[in-house]
Amino acid sequence: MEPGLLVTVDAWREFLRSHSADFLGSASAEELSELTDDQRAAEWLGFEGASTAELTALEERLGMALPPSYRTFLQTSNGWCHPGEVVSRLRTSGDIGW
């Protein structure tokens, strides 16, 4: 999937489910221990999506609108575990700042 196409919750959900499956299929015991029981059972490395109020508060705190794709990502999952080799976690809307 091309990154420019990740502008809907459904597109993000599809992409993130695939990422979760790939990660869980090759994760070490240590990496798996960093996930909650619910995340392992759901095979989902994310969390409940951010609410409109949470996103509005974030944009007010930053003093700018979020890019549409990132806003939709946060609506799909408010943060993420193990997005890649170098980054171990994407912050929640409440933790994002400059």
N, C-alpha and C positions, 0 to 999 in steps of 0.2 A: 504494500500500500504506500502510495506517495505521501510524504508528510504534509503537503499542501491540501490533501483531501481530508485531513483530520479536523473537521470543523463541526461535526455533529456528535452528539452523545453516542449514537449507534455506531458510528465509524470508530470513535475512540474505544468503545466497549469491545468491538470486534478485535481491534489491534491489541488492546491490553489483555484480553483473554488469551490470544495467541502468545503474547510475551510471557504471561504467567505460566502457560503450559510448557513453553520452552525452558524457562528458568527452573520450574519444579521438576522437570525431567532430568536435569543435570546438576541440581543443587547438592552441595555437601551437607552433611549432618549439621555443621556449624551454621551454615546459611539458613537451613530449615528451622533451626532453633530460634532464630531471630524473628520468625513469623508467629502470629497468634494461632491458636487452635482453630479459630473461625476462618482465618485466611487459608490455612492448609486444607481444611475440610471443603471450603468453597473453591479451592484452586484459583484464588484471586489475591494478588499481591497488593491490592489497593484497599481502599476504605469507602465508606459511604460518601457520595458526592457532596460537594459544598452547596449550601443553600444560596438563594439569591441575596439574602441579607448578609451572609458571610462574604460573598463576592463583592457586594457593594461596599462593605466596610473595608475590604482589602484595597479596592480602587481608591477610596477616599484616603486611606492611609498612605498610599503610594502617590496620590495626586495625579493619577492618570488612569485611563481605561486599559484593561488587559487586552492583549491581542486575542482575536476571536477564538483561535484554536486552543490557546492556553486556558482561556476562560471555560471553554467547553470541556477541556481535560479535567479541570477542577470540578466541574459539574458532574463528571463521570466518576472521578475518584479524587477525593480531597487529600492528596498526597499519594506516595507510592514507595514501596520497598524494592530495593535492588533493580533500579532502572538500567544499570549497566555495570561494566567492569570497574570503573573509576568512582562512580557516584553510588553511594549505598542507599540513599533515601532522597525523595523529593519532598519538600516541606508542604505542610498544610497551609490553607489560606490564612490561618491565624498566625502562622510562623514566618510567612514571607515578608521580607523587608528589603530595604536598600542595603 
